[in-house]
Amino acid sequence: MEKTAVVLFTRDLRVRDHPALAAACEHADRVVPLFVLDDAILGGRFAAPNRAAFLARALADLREQLRQRGGDLVLRRGDVVEETIAVVAEAGATALVCSADVSGYAQRRERRLAGACAQQGVRFTTYPGVTVVPPGALLPAGGDHYRVFTPYWRAWDAVDWRRQLAAPRTIPGGQAVDRIGRLPFAGELADGDTSPDLPDGGETAGRAVLDAAVRRAGDGEPDLDDLAGDRTSRLSPYLHFGCVSPLEAANRLVDRAPEQVRQLAWRDFHHQVTAAVPSVATKDYRRRDVEWRDDADALRAWQEGRTGVPIVDAGMRQLLREGWMHNRARLVTASFLTKNLRIDWRDGAAHFFRWLVDGDVANNAGNWQWVAGTGNDTRPNRVLNPLRQAKRFDSDGAYVRRYVPELRDVDGAAVHTPWTLPDDERKELDYPDPLLDL
């Protein structure tokens, strides 16, 4: 038994099915839950007001969950390793545990923590929990990771998942540090505007979203590509922050909504790619010698949802309004930027990362590179024609009318092609002509 163990929370803000927390509660006499508001993230290129707002609420909910079990959440701000080791020393801890993560930054953080703990004679252990199947658990013959999804999916679907864990009944021990630390306000974590219709953060809200997804799946597999129907689970922000266990989501949906479980496998796929090749966040996974255009005006029009292509603009405005975008719309808007406008995928990924509550290094870069043809797609020249996508996945224009109010009164299929309307009607719309011919 360890006398005192510190549990460093990072992207795992929950008490249910949390292997690191469960292990600490089982093997230590006293457990100190800790979250460090990391200046390298909050003050650097990872800063995002939408995620900061979600994080602030998630931390409040995590503290409440821990207090209900006799514990508390210690909060610090600064360099994550320095602050963590300071709490370890103050608490007299002999062990530090956390969930393993995959980004280049997360891997460097774990190496630094391991080195600092070794110097202090403290046991440091990482546990799974960020994905359903841990990165590195599935390896192709002769390789360090899967480069194509289909063979990965076959292996993922056949492997036994780890045992799902209940929340600890109690957090053992009492207060081990003099200062607990106050909960942050969203505005002090990141500068800039937030989207007006953000989801509520935290494990309590996340479990309600998961329950709703399971109930909907009980009525039959929903059409996940129906843009206006909006039948996706909307779990992605809660999975990104770890407010919901991806394993629990998979367990609850596997017999009801296999296509949504396949989406969890895609998430694991991108995580195992990033774990093996952290540079995928900023560098082409596969070189395609693409000549990107430098067009600031076109990029700005795309960012603002003013491209003149309604299905694209609807997706981009949903992003600005909600800090979230339907997955089909993400594919359409990304394809339009990279394949039609020929603008670098990194510019698109940066904009998504600025606004998405679920902005995730592995998923964001992996999906953008897949669309751009520089990543894991076996068909790098694939183009998603926005008009065909609109006809197929928003046939009555309800999605466009929801997010592009200028087109709300346009009748029929013309909502997707307003440039075909008579000149007098087009002038009344106050909607731009398309940036290019489709």
Salt bridges, closest charged atoms under 4 A:
GLU2 OE2 - ARG123 NE 2.83
ASP12 OD2 - HIS18 NE2 3.06
ASP17 OD1 - ARG162 NH1 2.83
GLU26 OE1 - HIS27 NE2 3.88
ASP39 OD1 - ARG77 NE 2.81
ASP72 OD1 - ARG63 NE 3.17
ASP72 OD2 - ARG67 NE 3.18
ASP79 OD2 - ARG112 NH2 3.04
ASP101 OD2 - ARG11 NE 2.88
ASP144 OD1 - HIS145 ND1 2.65
GLU188 OE1 - ARG182 NH2 2.79
ASP200 OD1 - ARG57 NE 3.36
GLU203 OE2 - ARG16 NH1 2.98
ASP211 OD1 - ARG252 NH1 2.73
ASP225 OD1 - ARG328 NE 3.07
ASP226 OD2 - ARG231 NH1 2.63
ASP230 OD2 - ARG234 NH2 2.84
GLU248 OE2 - ARG207 NH2 2.85
ASP284 OD1 - ARG346 NH1 3.42
ASP289 OD1 - ARG287 NH2 3.43
ASP295 OD2 - ARG293 NH2 2.59
ASP297 OD1 - ARG300 NH1 3.13
GLU322 OE1 - ARG234 NH1 3.10
ASP344 OD1 - ARG346 NE 3.09
ASP358 OD2 - ARG330 NH2 2.75
ASP360 OD2 - ARG11 NH1 2.69
ASP360 OD2 - HIS240 ND1 3.24
ASP360 OD2 - HIS271 NE2 3.75
ASP377 OD1 - ARG382 NH2 2.83
ASP394 OD2 - HIS416 NE2 3.46
GLU406 OE2 - ARG306 NH1 2.99
GLU406 OE1 - ARG317 NH1 2.76
ASP423 OD1 - ARG426 NH1 3.58
ASP433 OD1 - ARG426 NH2 2.53
